[in-house]
Amino acid sequence: MGFLSSDFIGGQLIVDVCLTDLGRSLIARGDGSFNVTRFTISDDCIDYSLWDSSSPGAEDRIILTTPIFEGFINESFALKYPAISCDVPNLKYLPKIEVSPTTITKYYRDAIKNAFVITVTQKMITNDVATIPSSIWDPSWMVEVDDDLLYCELDVINITGYNVGQYILPTEASTLSNVNSSTLYLRTREVTSEQWSTYGTGTSPSRQISTLVKFTGINSGLSTTATVILTESA
């Protein structure tokens, strides 16, 4: 990991472009299916508290000259705050994504046999519009889980180089509304003694492993996580 120096004030703009692990895996197919149709930008590295209103004409000088991170190849860490487009000019608030439960604890052997459920919901935080605008209404979510520990009852679309399983979870809503939700069914994989020793906290036979399930809206780019705690004993 490194930084890119910025000399935007001096007229030099550095663009650091790299493929993520997912992009490289798609290119590696070699079947011509890799076709970039859109891209996303974000302001993850911008600290807006550095805006200096006491310097007329140079309020953004510190922001524009502050070094930023190099491009990430791990898509799980990139684009935490993506820019989005919306065709509703009077929109005052963005929708939010919530999960329920936010934390779930499961005896891992039970969860091998029986799926457990996490519900993800997209909804407007106020009633300033009747429905979620179509341009940021999510028809599906990207779901990411640690493939060593969990898997979804969906067809996996990719396993990243960091062993993150990626799935597409369709919405259960058939039309636009101000609430949009889906239910995800998860199971645990067999956890080895080495994994309990490496990732577990506490002492045997009552150790726990904590992992995250990430949900990202396909259109909105909004994301949230649920915590899954696996227990070694019932």
N, C-alpha and C positions, 0 to 999 in steps of 0.2 A: 504494500500500500504506500502511495506517495501523494504529493501535492503537485498541482499545476500552478505555476506562477501566473499572475494576471497583470497585463499591461494594457487593459482596455482603454484607460485614459490616454495612453500614448498611441493609440490607434492599432494595437496588435491584439487580435482575438484568437485564442488557442482553442481548437476544437479537438477533443480526444474521443475518438470513436473506437469501440471494441464490441465484439460479439459476446453475448452472454453464453453460459454453458448450454442453455436451451437452444440458442441460435446456432451454436457450433454443432450440436447434435442433429439439428434439422438439416444443416448443410451436408453433414456426413452421410446422410441417406443417399445422396448422389442420384436421386431420381427426378430431379427438376422440380420438386414440390416446394422448395424454399423460395418464397416470393414475398418480399417486403411490401406490404400494402399500406402501412401507417406506422407512425412512431410516436413516442410519448416523451415529453419533457417535464422536468420538475425543478423545484427550487430548494432541494434538500440542503444545499450548502450555504444558503443565504441567511444571514442573521440580520433581520430587519431592525433590530434595536440599534444597529450602527448608523441608521439614517440620522444625519446631522442637520436639523432644521435651522441651526444657528449659522450655517455657511451657505448663504444664498448662491445658487448656481453650481454649488459643489456638494449638495446634500448627500449624494450617493458615492462620493469619491472613495470612502473607506470600503464600502461594499464592493465596488468595482475593482479595487486593487487587492482585496483579500484573497490569498490562495485558496483553491478549492481542491477537493479530492479528485484523483484520477478516476477514469471510468471503471465501474465495477463489472466483473465478469460473472459474479454470482447474483442472479436476478432476484434472489430472496432478500438481498440487502439494498438493492437499488430502488429508486423511485418511490420513496416513502410518501412524498407529497407531490403527486403528479398534477400537472395542469390539465384542466378539462374544458371542453367547449359546451355551451348550453344555448339553445335557441329561444329561451324565454327571457326577454329583456327586463322584466320586473321581478325576477327571482331574487329574493333577499337572503335565503338560506339554502344550504345544500342538504340533501338527505344524509342520513347517518346509517351505519350498519351496526347491528347489535347481534350478539350470540347469546343463546340460553341453553344450558347453563354456561357461565363464564369460566367456571372451574368444575371439573368432574373427577371423582376418585373411583377407580375400578380395580378390583382384584384381577390381575392380568389373566389368570387361567379361566375365570368366568367370562371375560371379554374375548377370549379366543373362541368360545362356543357360542356366546350370545352377543349380538351387536348392541352397542349403545348409541345414543342419539344426541346430536347437537343441532339446534335450529338456528338458522341465520335469517335475519330480517333486515330489509331496507325500508326506511320510512322517512317521511318529512318530519323535521323537528318542530315545525309550526304549520299553521294552516294558511300560509300566504299564497299557496297555489292549491288547486283542487287535487291534482295528481302529480306524481313524480314526472318531471319532463322526460319526454321520450329519449332525448339524447344522453341522459344520464340514468335512465331506468335500466337496471341490470337484468337481462334475460337469463343470466347464469353467473356463477361465481367460479373463480379459480380456487381450488382447495389444495393446500400444500401440507404434507405431513412427513414426519420422520419415517422413512420406509423401513428402517431397522426395527421400529417398534409398532407402527400402526399401518393399517391399510383401509381404504374406503370400499364400500360395496358399489363401486362404479368401475368403469374401464379406465385404467391408468393411461394417461396420454404421454407421460415422460417421467423418467427417473434422472435427476440431475447428477452432475459429478460429485455433489455433496450428499448424495443418497436421499434427496428429498423427492417424495412421490407427488406428482401433480395430477389433479383430476378436474374435470368440469362438472359442476353440480347445477343442473337446470333449475329454473324457478318453478314453483308450483302455481304461479299466477298465469292466467291466460290472456289478460288484458291489463292495460295501464291502470294503476291505482295509486293511492298514497301509502299503501303498505304492500310489501312484496317479500315473500318468505319461501324458504326451502328447508327440508329436513335431510340431514346427513347421517348415514349409518356407518359406524366405524367398528372395527375389530382390532384386537391386539395380535401381534405375532408372538411366537414362542421366544421368551426372553432367556438368553443363556446365562450361565453362572458368571461368565466373563463380563457380560453387559451389566449384571447386577453389581459386580465388583467395581467396574469402571464408572458407571453413571449413577449408581444408587447412593442414596443418603441414608444415614442411620446404620443399624447393625442387623446382621442376619439373625433370624429369618423374617425381619420386619422392615426391610429396606423399601424405599420408594424411588421411583424415577419420574421426573416431571418433564413433559414435552409440550410443544405448542402445536395447535392446528390453526393455520392461517387461512382466512377467507378474503378474497379480493374481487370487487365488482368488475365484471368484464367491460362495461361501458364507463362507469363512474370512476374506476380506479381506487375507490375507497376501500380500506382494508381494516380488519380487526382480527383478534386472535382469541382462541379459547385454550385454557390450560387443562391438560389431561395428566392426572397423577396415577401412575400404575403402582400397585402395592404387591409386595412379594408374597404376602400371606393374607388370607381372608379376614 
